[in-house]
Amino acid sequence: MSRASWVTGLAAVAAIAVVSLSGCGDSDDGSGGPRPERPAAQKPVAVSVERLRDLENSIGHPVYWAGQRPGRYELTVDVNGNVFIRYLPEGVQVGSRRTRGLTVATYPYAAAYRTLQAAARESRAEVARTPDGGLIVAGSTSRDNVHIAYAGSDIQIEVYDPRPGRAFDLASAGAITPLQ
């Protein structure tokens, strides 16, 4: 499979997630009560570690990150509850797109694991497991991002790092964890 086909396939997964989540903020979560209210979408903002740790309580689903690192944290939340945590080196402005840095995205997506299993079967996909059993999938020609999903979880995690292979290394080493 070509890099373009693999990237197109993952883009389709993201698009399906966005479409399937549209307008479902008030649906029942199966526990007998309504889902927690999703926070309003926000443009990128600088946040503290404490604010990141409080995020999971306010958003209603697990949020993943790469742990504490030097520099600042940029948080973006979209209308579908997708959460993007970007690690900003010193001197980089919040919202700047000129400097790309490590980014961990958390997407609520009901078929995350099954979809990632299908992507893993593609002939050129690089597949591994996190130390705690999560499925990691990366395209063989795209060495700057990976996707992670866990059986029984309705979350897909994407890790991006501009340094080739670094996202895969972080995921396979177990460095991508829920905020706690």
GIGI-V530857 format. One record per backbone hydrogen bond with DSSP energy under -1.0 kcal/mol. CO is the residue of the C=O (numbers start at 0). NH is the residue of the N-H. If there is no record, write none. Layout:
CO	NH
CO	NH
This chain:
1	5
2	6
3	7
4	8
5	9
6	10
7	11
8	12
9	13
10	14
11	15
12	16
13	17
14	18
15	19
16	20
20	23
23	26
26	34
32	28
41	76
44	74
47	51
48	52
49	53
50	54
53	57
54	58
55	59
62	178
64	176
71	87
72	46
73	85
74	44
75	83
76	41
77	80
81	77
82	105
83	75
84	103
85	73
87	71
88	91
92	95
101	86
102	159
103	84
104	157
105	82
106	155
108	111
110	114
111	115
112	116
113	117
114	118
115	119
116	120
118	121
121	124
125	137
127	135
129	132
133	129
134	148
135	127
136	146
137	125
142	164
143	160
145	158
146	136
147	156
148	134
149	152
153	108
155	106
156	147
157	104
158	145
159	102
162	165
164	168
165	169
166	170
167	171
168	172
169	174
170	173
176	64
